[in-house]
Amino acid sequence: MRIGTSVPDDVFLEAGNLAKRLGISKSELFRQALVAYIKTKSIAETSDPGNVREKLDAVYSQESSELDEALLKMQWASLPK
């Protein structure tokens, strides 16, 4: 699909230089950049504190959250006095 968009001149020139160095077209560079941006935003949304809480609740509804007694003692012993 073709789209039209506007970017500042300096960004367009830098994109052209980068595309040339990478040996790809500006269109391909913009496509890759948009894909990376979308992935980053998708990851950020799943990092939402509400989402993390829901995931932890799901895990701990099936798993115990109790600490192993021996591990707890080793952790305490490793702390500086």
LOBA-338169 format. One record per atom (N, C-alpha, C): atom name; residue number from 1; x, y, z; residue in three letters. Coordinates in Angstrom, 3 decimals, padded with zeros to 6 digits, always signed. Each point is the difference from the previous one (the first is absolute). Example, Ala and Ser with C-alpha at 12.3 -4.5 7.8 and 13.67 -1.06 7.14 Angstrom:
2
{'N'; 1; {+013.190; -005.690; +007.800}; 'ALA'}
{'CA'; 1; {-000.890; +001.190; +000.000}; 'ALA'}
{'C'; 1; {+000.900; +001.200; +000.000}; 'ALA'}
{'N'; 2; {-000.350; +001.050; -000.720}; 'SER'}
{'CA'; 2; {+000.820; +001.190; +000.060}; 'SER'}
{'C'; 2; {-000.770; +001.090; +000.730}; 'SER'}
***
This chain:
81
{'N'; 1; {+000.842; -001.172; +000.000}; 'MET'}
{'CA'; 1; {-000.842; +001.172; +000.000}; 'MET'}
{'C'; 1; {+000.886; +001.233; +000.000}; 'MET'}
{'N'; 2; {-000.368; +000.958; -000.772}; 'ARG'}
{'CA'; 2; {+000.741; +001.263; -000.049}; 'ARG'}
{'C'; 2; {-000.668; +000.991; +000.935}; 'ARG'}
{'N'; 3; {+000.839; +000.780; +000.673}; 'ILE'}
{'CA'; 3; {-000.505; +001.088; +000.826}; 'ILE'}
{'C'; 3; {+000.855; +001.233; -000.253}; 'ILE'}
{'N'; 4; {-000.531; +001.133; +000.332}; 'GLY'}
{'CA'; 4; {+000.767; +001.238; -000.089}; 'GLY'}
{'C'; 4; {+000.111; +000.578; +001.403}; 'GLY'}
{'N'; 5; {+001.175; +000.483; +000.333}; 'THR'}
{'CA'; 5; {+000.199; +000.591; +001.317}; 'THR'}
{'C'; 5; {+001.057; +001.086; -000.099}; 'THR'}
{'N'; 6; {+000.046; +000.854; +000.991}; 'SER'}
{'CA'; 6; {+000.991; +001.075; +000.023}; 'SER'}
{'C'; 6; {+000.942; -000.199; +001.170}; 'SER'}
{'N'; 7; {+001.280; +000.225; -000.240}; 'VAL'}
{'CA'; 7; {+001.009; -000.025; +001.059}; 'VAL'}
{'C'; 7; {+000.873; +001.235; -000.175}; 'VAL'}
{'N'; 8; {+000.593; +000.469; +001.083}; 'PRO'}
{'CA'; 8; {+000.893; +001.154; -000.133}; 'PRO'}
{'C'; 8; {+001.151; -000.304; -000.964}; 'PRO'}
{'N'; 9; {+000.481; +001.048; -000.672}; 'ASP'}
{'CA'; 9; {+001.057; -000.166; -000.990}; 'ASP'}
{'C'; 9; {+001.229; -000.700; +000.566}; 'ASP'}
{'N'; 10; {+000.426; +000.381; +001.216}; 'ASP'}
{'CA'; 10; {+001.213; -000.603; +000.569}; 'ASP'}
{'C'; 10; {-000.184; -001.493; +000.251}; 'ASP'}
{'N'; 11; {-001.195; -000.403; +000.425}; 'VAL'}
{'CA'; 11; {-000.273; -001.429; +000.220}; 'VAL'}
{'C'; 11; {+000.014; -000.738; -001.329}; 'VAL'}
{'N'; 12; {-000.590; +000.603; -001.017}; 'PHE'}
{'CA'; 12; {-000.035; -000.623; -001.318}; 'PHE'}
{'C'; 12; {+001.408; -000.187; -000.563}; 'PHE'}
{'N'; 13; {+000.846; +001.017; +000.158}; 'LEU'}
{'CA'; 13; {+001.382; -000.095; -000.487}; 'LEU'}
{'C'; 13; {+000.784; -001.068; +000.763}; 'LEU'}
{'N'; 14; {-000.154; -000.020; +001.314}; 'GLU'}
{'CA'; 14; {+000.683; -001.026; +000.802}; 'GLU'}
{'C'; 14; {-000.489; -001.397; -000.383}; 'GLU'}
{'N'; 15; {-001.298; -000.134; -000.228}; 'ALA'}
{'CA'; 15; {-000.555; -001.293; -000.407}; 'ALA'}
{'C'; 15; {+000.592; -000.430; -001.335}; 'ALA'}
{'N'; 16; {+000.118; +000.932; -000.922}; 'GLY'}
{'CA'; 16; {+000.598; -000.316; -001.300}; 'GLY'}
{'C'; 16; {+001.440; -000.445; +000.139}; 'GLY'}
{'N'; 17; {+000.757; +000.695; +000.844}; 'ASN'}
{'CA'; 17; {+001.409; -000.384; +000.230}; 'ASN'}
{'C'; 17; {+000.093; -001.380; +000.630}; 'ASN'}
{'N'; 18; {-000.842; -000.255; +000.986}; 'LEU'}
{'CA'; 18; {+000.029; -001.308; +000.664}; 'LEU'}
{'C'; 18; {-000.406; -001.111; -000.960}; 'LEU'}
{'N'; 19; {-001.041; +000.233; -000.766}; 'ALA'}
{'CA'; 19; {-000.455; -001.009; -000.971}; 'ALA'}
{'C'; 19; {+001.115; -000.327; -000.984}; 'ALA'}
{'N'; 20; {+000.705; +001.043; -000.452}; 'LYS'}
{'CA'; 20; {+001.097; -000.218; -000.949}; 'LYS'}
{'C'; 20; {+001.103; -000.842; +000.643}; 'LYS'}
{'N'; 21; {+000.360; +000.337; +001.255}; 'ARG'}
{'CA'; 21; {+001.039; -000.776; +000.696}; 'ARG'}
{'C'; 21; {-000.420; -001.450; +000.209}; 'ARG'}
{'N'; 22; {-001.293; -000.211; +000.245}; 'LEU'}
{'CA'; 22; {-000.504; -001.362; +000.215}; 'LEU'}
{'C'; 22; {-000.268; -000.748; -001.298}; 'LEU'}
{'N'; 23; {+000.013; +000.726; -001.108}; 'GLY'}
{'CA'; 23; {-000.251; -000.634; -001.300}; 'GLY'}
{'C'; 23; {-001.458; -000.369; -000.203}; 'GLY'}
{'N'; 24; {-000.908; +000.794; +000.582}; 'ILE'}
{'CA'; 24; {-001.426; -000.244; -000.166}; 'ILE'}
{'C'; 24; {-000.663; +001.305; -000.448}; 'ILE'}
{'N'; 25; {-001.222; -000.115; -000.484}; 'SER'}
{'CA'; 25; {-000.731; +001.191; -000.421}; 'SER'}
{'C'; 25; {-000.512; +000.758; +001.224}; 'SER'}
{'N'; 26; {-000.312; +001.279; -000.204}; 'LYS'}
{'CA'; 26; {-000.597; +000.777; +001.098}; 'LYS'}
{'C'; 26; {-001.334; -000.616; +000.409}; 'LYS'}
{'N'; 27; {-000.751; -000.506; -000.959}; 'SER'}
{'CA'; 27; {-001.279; -000.643; +000.325}; 'SER'}
{'C'; 27; {+000.209; -001.178; +000.935}; 'SER'}
{'N'; 28; {+001.017; -000.816; -000.299}; 'GLU'}
{'CA'; 28; {+000.296; -001.150; +000.854}; 'GLU'}
{'C'; 28; {+000.465; +000.456; +001.376}; 'GLU'}
{'N'; 29; {+000.796; +001.050; +000.056}; 'LEU'}
{'CA'; 29; {+000.453; +000.535; +001.281}; 'LEU'}
{'C'; 29; {-001.188; +000.453; +000.839}; 'LEU'}
{'N'; 30; {-000.910; +000.755; -000.614}; 'PHE'}
{'CA'; 30; {-001.180; +000.464; +000.726}; 'PHE'}
{'C'; 30; {-000.878; -001.170; +000.431}; 'PHE'}
{'N'; 31; {-000.112; -001.039; -000.841}; 'ARG'}
{'CA'; 31; {-000.782; -001.177; +000.356}; 'ARG'}
{'C'; 31; {+000.601; -000.673; +001.229}; 'ARG'}
{'N'; 32; {+001.341; -000.208; -000.030}; 'GLN'}
{'CA'; 32; {+000.667; -000.642; +001.126}; 'GLN'}
{'C'; 32; {-000.121; +000.835; +001.279}; 'GLN'}
{'N'; 33; {+000.122; +001.308; -000.153}; 'ALA'}
{'CA'; 33; {-000.113; +000.881; +001.159}; 'ALA'}
{'C'; 33; {-001.399; -000.059; +000.601}; 'ALA'}
{'N'; 34; {-001.006; -000.026; -000.847}; 'LEU'}
{'CA'; 34; {-001.379; -000.064; +000.487}; 'LEU'}
{'C'; 34; {-000.277; -001.332; +000.687}; 'LEU'}
{'N'; 35; {+000.493; -001.086; -000.567}; 'VAL'}
{'CA'; 35; {-000.161; -001.317; +000.626}; 'VAL'}
{'C'; 35; {+000.665; -000.014; +001.380}; 'VAL'}
{'N'; 36; {+001.220; +000.531; +000.089}; 'ALA'}
{'CA'; 36; {+000.707; +000.036; +001.284}; 'ALA'}
{'C'; 36; {-000.746; +000.857; +001.014}; 'ALA'}
{'N'; 37; {-000.540; +001.126; -000.445}; 'TYR'}
{'CA'; 37; {-000.747; +000.888; +000.885}; 'TYR'}
{'C'; 37; {-001.253; -000.692; +000.526}; 'TYR'}
{'N'; 38; {-000.711; -000.666; -000.880}; 'ILE'}
{'CA'; 38; {-001.214; -000.711; +000.405}; 'ILE'}
{'C'; 38; {+000.330; -001.092; +001.014}; 'ILE'}
{'N'; 39; {+001.073; -000.757; -000.241}; 'LYS'}
{'CA'; 39; {+000.399; -001.044; +000.949}; 'LYS'}
{'C'; 39; {+000.354; +000.600; +001.352}; 'LYS'}
{'N'; 40; {+000.725; +001.113; -000.010}; 'THR'}
{'CA'; 40; {+000.388; +000.661; +001.242}; 'THR'}
{'C'; 40; {-001.231; +000.444; +000.776}; 'THR'}
{'N'; 41; {-000.949; +000.587; -000.682}; 'LYS'}
{'CA'; 41; {-001.219; +000.455; +000.662}; 'LYS'}
{'C'; 41; {-000.808; -001.178; +000.520}; 'LYS'}
{'N'; 42; {-000.032; -001.099; -000.750}; 'SER'}
{'CA'; 42; {-000.727; -001.192; +000.449}; 'SER'}
{'C'; 42; {+000.625; -000.558; +001.264}; 'SER'}
{'N'; 43; {+001.330; -000.018; +000.053}; 'ILE'}
{'CA'; 43; {+000.703; -000.479; +001.191}; 'ILE'}
{'C'; 43; {-000.283; +000.922; +001.174}; 'ILE'}
{'N'; 44; {+000.005; +001.310; -000.256}; 'ALA'}
{'CA'; 44; {-000.269; +000.970; +001.062}; 'ALA'}
{'C'; 44; {-001.393; -000.205; +000.569}; 'ALA'}
{'N'; 45; {-000.959; -000.315; -000.843}; 'GLU'}
{'CA'; 45; {-001.360; -000.216; +000.479}; 'GLU'}
{'C'; 45; {-000.090; -001.246; +000.865}; 'GLU'}
{'N'; 46; {+000.760; -001.042; -000.338}; 'THR'}
{'CA'; 46; {-000.038; -001.203; +000.823}; 'THR'}
{'C'; 46; {+000.813; +000.194; +001.269}; 'THR'}
{'N'; 47; {+000.809; +001.073; +000.053}; 'SER'}
{'CA'; 47; {+000.748; +000.318; +001.205}; 'SER'}
{'C'; 47; {-000.817; +000.893; +000.932}; 'SER'}
{'N'; 48; {-001.212; +000.282; -000.382}; 'ASP'}
{'CA'; 48; {-000.902; +000.812; +000.816}; 'ASP'}
{'C'; 48; {-000.124; -000.638; +001.378}; 'ASP'}
{'N'; 49; {+000.163; +000.779; +001.082}; 'PRO'}
{'CA'; 49; {-000.083; -000.560; +001.343}; 'PRO'}
{'C'; 49; {-001.265; -000.821; +000.231}; 'PRO'}
{'N'; 50; {-001.111; +000.408; -000.581}; 'GLY'}
{'CA'; 50; {-001.228; -000.770; +000.143}; 'GLY'}
{'C'; 50; {+000.129; -001.376; -000.614}; 'GLY'}
{'N'; 51; {+000.646; -000.060; -001.164}; 'ASN'}
{'CA'; 51; {+000.213; -001.268; -000.680}; 'ASN'}
{'C'; 51; {+000.933; -000.907; +000.796}; 'ASN'}
{'N'; 52; {+001.053; +000.552; +000.561}; 'VAL'}
{'CA'; 52; {+000.944; -000.793; +000.785}; 'VAL'}
{'C'; 52; {-000.714; -000.583; +001.206}; 'VAL'}
{'N'; 53; {-000.803; +000.812; +000.641}; 'ARG'}
{'CA'; 53; {-000.747; -000.466; +001.177}; 'ARG'}
{'C'; 53; {-000.911; -001.161; -000.366}; 'ARG'}
{'N'; 54; {-000.692; +000.136; -001.123}; 'GLU'}
{'CA'; 54; {-000.886; -001.074; -000.451}; 'GLU'}
{'C'; 54; {+000.781; -001.288; -000.257}; 'GLU'}
{'N'; 55; {+001.168; +000.140; -000.619}; 'LYS'}
{'CA'; 55; {+000.810; -001.183; -000.293}; 'LYS'}
{'C'; 55; {+000.517; -000.649; +001.269}; 'LYS'}
{'N'; 56; {+000.460; +000.819; +000.937}; 'LEU'}
{'CA'; 56; {+000.474; -000.552; +001.273}; 'LEU'}
{'C'; 56; {-001.143; -000.665; +000.767}; 'LEU'}
{'N'; 57; {-001.166; +000.619; -000.004}; 'ASP'}
{'CA'; 57; {-001.165; -000.600; +000.658}; 'ASP'}
{'C'; 57; {-000.313; -001.364; -000.614}; 'ASP'}
{'N'; 58; {+000.110; -000.090; -001.328}; 'ALA'}
{'CA'; 58; {-000.273; -001.266; -000.675}; 'ALA'}
{'C'; 58; {+001.016; -001.068; +000.409}; 'ALA'}
{'N'; 59; {+001.271; +000.382; +000.084}; 'VAL'}
{'CA'; 59; {+001.041; -000.958; +000.398}; 'VAL'}
{'C'; 59; {-000.218; -000.453; +001.433}; 'VAL'}
{'N'; 60; {-000.194; +000.972; +000.896}; 'TYR'}
{'CA'; 60; {-000.093; -000.345; +001.416}; 'TYR'}
{'C'; 60; {-001.347; -000.577; +000.389}; 'TYR'}
{'N'; 61; {-000.940; -000.044; -000.906}; 'SER'}
{'CA'; 61; {-001.240; -000.715; +000.278}; 'SER'}
{'C'; 61; {+000.221; -001.505; -000.150}; 'SER'}
{'N'; 62; {+001.115; -000.359; -000.675}; 'GLN'}
{'CA'; 62; {+000.314; -001.414; -000.233}; 'GLN'}
{'C'; 62; {+001.271; -000.448; +000.719}; 'GLN'}
{'N'; 63; {+000.847; +000.949; +000.356}; 'GLU'}
{'CA'; 63; {+001.284; -000.312; +000.629}; 'GLU'}
{'C'; 63; {+000.063; +000.629; +001.386}; 'GLU'}
{'N'; 64; {+000.739; -000.639; +000.881}; 'SER'}
{'CA'; 64; {+000.195; +000.546; +001.340}; 'SER'}
{'C'; 64; {+000.987; +001.163; -000.056}; 'SER'}
{'N'; 65; {-000.228; +001.006; +000.829}; 'SER'}
{'CA'; 65; {+000.925; +001.118; +000.079}; 'SER'}
{'C'; 65; {+000.880; -000.087; +001.243}; 'SER'}
{'N'; 66; {-000.102; -001.114; +000.715}; 'GLU'}
{'CA'; 66; {+000.817; -000.173; +001.203}; 'GLU'}
{'C'; 66; {+001.458; -000.194; -000.374}; 'GLU'}
{'N'; 67; {+000.880; +000.574; +000.827}; 'LEU'}
{'CA'; 67; {+001.431; -000.152; -000.222}; 'LEU'}
{'C'; 67; {+000.482; -001.298; +000.626}; 'LEU'}
{'N'; 68; {+000.951; -000.637; -000.658}; 'ASP'}
{'CA'; 68; {+000.625; -001.190; +000.549}; 'ASP'}
{'C'; 68; {+000.801; +000.415; +001.233}; 'ASP'}
{'N'; 69; {-000.189; -000.706; +001.105}; 'GLU'}
{'CA'; 69; {+000.637; +000.364; +001.270}; 'GLU'}
{'C'; 69; {+001.531; +000.019; -000.112}; 'GLU'}
{'N'; 70; {+000.590; -000.999; -000.639}; 'ALA'}
{'CA'; 70; {+001.460; -000.049; -000.133}; 'ALA'}
{'C'; 70; {+000.505; +001.163; -000.853}; 'ALA'}
{'N'; 71; {-000.701; +000.300; -001.070}; 'LEU'}
{'CA'; 71; {+000.386; +001.117; -000.863}; 'LEU'}
{'C'; 71; {-000.113; +001.319; +000.753}; 'LEU'}
{'N'; 72; {-001.054; +000.161; +000.772}; 'LEU'}
{'CA'; 72; {-000.185; +001.214; +000.788}; 'LEU'}
{'C'; 72; {+001.156; +000.194; +000.983}; 'LEU'}
{'N'; 73; {+000.418; -001.075; +000.670}; 'LYS'}
{'CA'; 73; {+001.118; +000.089; +000.950}; 'LYS'}
{'C'; 73; {+001.300; +000.376; -000.708}; 'LYS'}
{'N'; 74; {+000.235; -000.574; -001.190}; 'MET'}
{'CA'; 74; {+001.208; +000.333; -000.751}; 'MET'}
{'C'; 74; {-000.020; +001.458; -000.439}; 'MET'}
{'N'; 75; {-001.166; +000.493; -000.402}; 'GLN'}
{'CA'; 75; {-000.102; +001.400; -000.417}; 'GLN'}
{'C'; 75; {+000.292; +000.928; +001.170}; 'GLN'}
{'N'; 76; {-000.573; -000.288; +001.143}; 'TRP'}
{'CA'; 76; {+000.253; +000.828; +001.183}; 'TRP'}
{'C'; 76; {+001.471; -000.049; +000.388}; 'TRP'}
{'N'; 77; {+000.605; -001.169; -000.085}; 'ALA'}
{'CA'; 77; {+001.409; -000.151; +000.382}; 'ALA'}
{'C'; 77; {+000.924; +000.764; -000.966}; 'ALA'}
{'N'; 78; {-000.431; +000.186; -001.231}; 'SER'}
{'CA'; 78; {+000.849; +000.681; -000.985}; 'SER'}
{'C'; 78; {-000.037; +001.523; +000.148}; 'SER'}
{'N'; 79; {-000.951; +000.529; +000.744}; 'LEU'}
{'CA'; 79; {-000.094; +001.447; +000.165}; 'LEU'}
{'C'; 79; {+001.075; +000.505; +000.957}; 'LEU'}
{'N'; 80; {+000.550; +001.180; -000.298}; 'PRO'}
{'CA'; 80; {+000.993; +000.569; +000.932}; 'PRO'}
{'C'; 80; {-000.679; +000.336; +001.331}; 'PRO'}
{'N'; 81; {+000.756; -000.108; +001.061}; 'LYS'}
{'CA'; 81; {-000.541; +000.268; +001.341}; 'LYS'}
{'C'; 81; {-000.262; +001.461; +000.217}; 'LYS'}
***
